[in-house]
Amino acid sequence: MAVETGSRRGQANWSALPVPWAVAAADRIPKQRYYDPDFYALEAQMLWPRVWQMACRLEEIPRPGDYVTYEILQDSIIVVRVDAENVRAYHNACRHRGVKLVEGNGNRRTFVCPFHGWCWGIDGRNTFVLQPEAFAEGNMHPDDLQLVSVRCELWGGCAWINLDDGAPALRDCMEPFASIYDAWHVETLRTEWWQSCRLPVNWKLATAAFMEGYHVPQTHPQLLPTSMPSSSKPPGLARTNLYFMRTLGEGMAGMTHANDIRIAEGLQNIELPDDPAAAMAIWRSTLNDAIVSWHRARGCDMPDLNDLARRGITEAINFAFPHYFLLPQYSSASSYRIRPLGPEETLFEIWSLTRIPPDQVTGKPTPPEPMAPDDPRWPPIPAQDFSNLPRQQKGLHSKGFEFMRLSDQIEGLISNFERVIDGFLAGLPYDTLVPAIRKTNTTIDVPIADLGFGS
C-alpha cells in the first residue's frame, strides 16, 4: 500500500540503496538507469544470474530429445526434454574448450561438439572423448566432464531457469502470480502464434510501458468508451461489448479470440433488463457460461469464468518479475517476454495463447525472426505501443530531462519494479528480496508499495 511522508508519498521506509543511479525517491526514477553502460553491466552481474526466467514454452519441446537454446546476455542455456515428465537445462558449452554445442532448436539424443567431437547424452553425461589417453587423468573424471546443470523448474506450460543454485524455488518467487494463473489453468494454453520485435530501447523501459493503463487514452484511443457505440441500455450494451472485444482482438487473438467473439455474436439479441448495471451483470455472466460450455464441449480444460469472477480473479494483465506478462481474456491470453540485448536494445516477444482440444495435433512453435517496431505487420495495439518507445529512449538523453516523475497511485508498479532491481544490485539476501518480488508480481495501476527493505 502507498505510504505518505510530508508532501510526498511513497518515501517512508525507503532510502537509496548503495548502487549507481539508485532510486532515492520512490516516485522519481533516474534516467541513467535506462542507458548507462555501467548500470547495464551491473544488472548483467547481479540481477540476471539470480532471477527465474521463462526459457521456453513446453510446446517447443514436446518429445524426448527436443531442445531449445535460451540466450540471456553472455549466457547460452540448453533446455532439453529428457522424458515425458522431466526437462533439464545445461550451460551450452563444451567441457573441453568451451565451444557452444548447439544453436537454435531441434531434436537429438546426443550433443556433439562441432570442434573436436566430444559427446554428451541428453541426461548431461559425457559419452565420448576422442583419444582420452592423451589427457591427464585429473582432467578425465566422469563427474567433472558432465554438462554443467542449470536449475530448471516447470510452471504454467513453460520451463523456467535460474543460474543461481542458491536461489529460492520458482514457486516462492512467483506468488501471487502463480496461484492466480493456476486458477486460469494457464498450463493448458497452447501457442497459436509467436512474434518478436527488436526494440531500440532499454529492457526496463519496454517493461514499464505495460505496467500502467495511464497511457491508454492517448496511445490506444480506439479502446476508450467515447469511441464505442452508445450502450446505456440493451441492445446497445451488447453492441458496445462486441465492439470492445473485436477492437481488443484485432490481430491479437490472445487478447480476445475470434472463437469467443463468435460466441458473443450469438448472444447479442438476448433479453436484458433495462437497468444498465443489471444488464451488464447478466450479459457478462451469460457470455462467460457460453464460452466455458463451448470450449469444454471441445474437450478443452477451461476454468469456470464466473467462478473466477466471484473469487475476484479478473485482472486483464499481471506481471511476474523480472520479465514476463500474462494478459488473459475469456478462453485465451497474450503473453510477453522481455530480454536485454544491450543497454539500449531489447528483444520483445509476444505469444498468442488459446485453448486447443488435446487431441488436435499442432506443430512445435517456431522461434520468429524479429521484426522492426514499425513493421506494418504488427497488430494495432502493439504497433501503437512500439511507436512510443524509441521516442522515449531518445528523450531520456535530453539535457532537459532528469528523472521519471511517477504517479504514486497508478504508476507504482514501475517504482516497485525498479527498486527491487536495486535490491538485487545491492546484493540483498533472498529472504529480503522474495517478499519484495511478490509485491511486483501483481496487476498494473497499483500504488507505490513499502518493499520492506528498511529505511
SULURCOR-V611234 format. One record per backbone hydrogen bond with DSSP energy under -0.5 kcal/mol. CO is the residue of the C=O (numbers start at 1). NH is the residue of the N-H. E is the energy in kcal/mol with one decimal. If there is no record, write none. Layout:
BEGIN
CO,NH,E / CO,NH,E
END
This chain:
BEGIN
1,450,-0.6 / 3,10,-4.1 / 5,8,-1.7 / 8,5,-2.1 / 11,14,-1.5 / 17,19,-2.6 / 19,22,-1.1 / 22,24,-1.0 / 25,28,-2.4 / 27,406,-2.6 / 28,25,-0.6 / 28,30,-0.6 / 29,404,-2.8 / 30,33,-1.1 / 31,34,-2.1 / 32,35,-1.7 / 32,36,-2.9 / 36,40,-2.2 / 37,41,-2.3 / 38,42,-1.9 / 39,43,-2.0 / 40,44,-2.1 / 41,45,-1.5 / 42,46,-3.1 / 43,47,-2.1 / 43,48,-1.8 / 47,50,-2.3 / 48,51,-0.8 / 53,55,-0.8 / 53,161,-2.4 / 56,159,-2.8 / 57,60,-1.8 / 58,61,-1.3 / 59,62,-0.6 / 63,66,-2.5 / 65,108,-2.0 / 66,81,-2.6 / 67,106,-1.9 / 68,79,-2.9 / 69,71,-0.5 / 70,72,-0.5 / 70,77,-2.6 / 72,75,-2.4 / 75,72,-2.6 / 76,92,-2.8 / 77,70,-2.9 / 77,79,-0.5 / 78,80,-0.5 / 78,90,-2.3 / 79,68,-2.2 / 80,82,-0.6 / 80,88,-2.8 / 81,65,-3.0 / 86,82,-2.3 / 86,83,-1.5 / 88,80,-2.9 / 89,150,-2.5 / 90,78,-3.1 / 91,93,-2.0 / 94,98,-1.5 / 99,94,-2.5 / 104,69,-1.3 / 106,67,-2.6 / 109,122,-0.8 / 110,112,-0.6 / 111,120,-1.8 / 113,117,-1.6 / 118,113,-3.0 / 119,127,-2.4 / 119,128,-1.2 / 120,111,-3.2 / 121,124,-2.2 / 124,147,-2.4 / 125,121,-2.5 / 128,119,-2.0 / 129,132,-0.7 / 131,134,-2.0 / 132,135,-1.8 / 136,139,-1.9 / 137,140,-1.7 / 141,144,-0.6 / 141,145,-1.3 / 142,146,-0.7 / 143,146,-0.6 / 147,149,-0.5 / 148,91,-2.7 / 150,89,-0.6 / 151,162,-1.6 / 153,160,-3.0 / 155,158,-1.4 / 157,58,-2.7 / 158,155,-2.1 / 159,55,-2.4 / 159,56,-1.5 / 160,153,-2.2 / 161,53,-2.6 / 162,151,-1.0 / 163,165,-0.7 / 164,167,-1.5 / 169,173,-1.1 / 170,173,-0.9 / 170,174,-0.6 / 171,174,-1.1 / 171,175,-0.9 / 174,178,-1.9 / 176,180,-2.1 / 177,181,-2.1 / 178,182,-1.8 / 179,183,-1.5 / 180,184,-0.7 / 181,186,-2.0 / 182,185,-1.3 / 185,188,-1.9 / 186,189,-1.5 / 190,354,-2.4 / 193,352,-2.9 / 195,350,-3.0 / 196,371,-2.7 / 197,199,-0.8 / 197,348,-2.9 / 198,373,-0.5 / 199,201,-1.9 / 199,346,-2.5 / 202,206,-1.9 / 203,207,-1.9 / 204,208,-2.7 / 205,209,-1.3 / 207,210,-1.7 / 208,211,-1.8 / 211,445,-1.4 / 213,216,-1.6 / 215,219,-3.0 / 216,220,-2.4 / 220,223,-2.2 / 221,224,-1.6 / 224,227,-1.8 / 225,228,-1.6 / 233,236,-1.2 / 233,237,-0.6 / 235,238,-0.5 / 235,239,-1.7 / 236,240,-2.7 / 237,241,-2.3 / 238,242,-2.3 / 239,243,-2.4 / 240,244,-2.3 / 241,245,-2.5 / 242,246,-2.7 / 243,247,-2.7 / 244,248,-2.8 / 245,249,-1.9 / 247,250,-0.9 / 249,251,-0.8 / 249,252,-1.0 / 252,255,-1.5 / 252,256,-1.3 / 257,261,-2.0 / 258,262,-2.4 / 259,263,-1.7 / 260,264,-2.2 / 261,265,-2.5 / 262,266,-1.5 / 264,267,-1.4 / 265,268,-0.9 / 267,270,-2.3 / 275,279,-2.9 / 276,280,-2.6 / 277,281,-2.2 / 278,282,-2.2 / 279,283,-2.7 / 280,284,-2.7 / 281,285,-2.2 / 282,286,-2.8 / 283,287,-2.7 / 284,288,-2.7 / 285,289,-2.3 / 286,290,-2.2 / 287,291,-2.6 / 288,292,-2.5 / 289,293,-2.5 / 290,294,-2.3 / 291,295,-2.2 / 292,296,-2.5 / 293,297,-2.1 / 294,298,-0.8 / 295,298,-0.6 / 295,300,-2.1 / 296,299,-1.7 / 300,302,-1.3 / 303,305,-0.9 / 304,308,-2.1 / 305,309,-2.2 / 306,310,-2.2 / 307,311,-1.7 / 308,313,-2.8 / 309,312,-1.2 / 312,314,-1.3 / 317,444,-0.5 / 318,326,-2.2 / 320,323,-0.6 / 320,324,-1.8 / 323,338,-1.8 / 324,320,-3.2 / 325,336,-1.8 / 326,318,-2.3 / 327,334,-2.1 / 329,332,-2.2 / 332,329,-2.5 / 333,353,-3.1 / 334,327,-2.9 / 335,351,-2.7 / 336,325,-2.2 / 337,349,-2.7 / 339,347,-2.9 / 340,73,-0.6 / 342,341,-0.5 / 342,345,-1.5 / 345,341,-3.0 / 345,342,-1.4 / 346,199,-2.7 / 346,348,-0.6 / 347,339,-2.1 / 347,349,-0.5 / 348,197,-2.6 / 349,337,-1.8 / 350,195,-2.6 / 351,335,-2.0 / 351,353,-0.6 / 352,192,-3.4 / 352,193,-1.2 / 353,333,-2.3 / 354,190,-2.6 / 354,356,-0.6 / 357,360,-2.2 / 359,361,-0.7 / 368,370,-0.5 / 371,198,-1.6 / 372,375,-1.8 / 375,378,-1.8 / 379,383,-2.2 / 380,384,-2.4 / 381,385,-2.0 / 382,386,-3.2 / 383,387,-1.5 / 384,388,-0.8 / 385,388,-0.9 / 385,389,-1.3 / 386,390,-0.9 / 388,392,-2.0 / 389,393,-2.6 / 390,394,-2.0 / 391,395,-2.1 / 392,396,-1.7 / 394,397,-1.3 / 395,398,-1.7 / 398,401,-1.6 / 402,31,-1.8 / 404,29,-1.7 / 404,406,-0.8 / 407,411,-1.5 / 408,448,-2.4 / 411,414,-0.7 / 411,415,-1.1 / 412,416,-3.0 / 413,417,-2.6 / 414,418,-2.5 / 415,419,-2.5 / 416,420,-1.9 / 417,421,-1.9 / 418,422,-1.8 / 419,423,-1.7 / 420,424,-1.9 / 421,425,-2.7 / 422,426,-2.1 / 423,428,-2.4 / 424,427,-1.6 / 429,432,-1.3 / 429,433,-2.1 / 430,434,-3.1 / 432,436,-0.8 / 433,437,-2.9 / 434,438,-2.2 / 435,439,-0.6 / 436,439,-0.9 / 437,440,-2.1 / 437,441,-1.1 / 440,442,-2.3 / 442,319,-2.5 / 446,412,-1.9 / 446,413,-0.6 / 449,451,-0.8
END
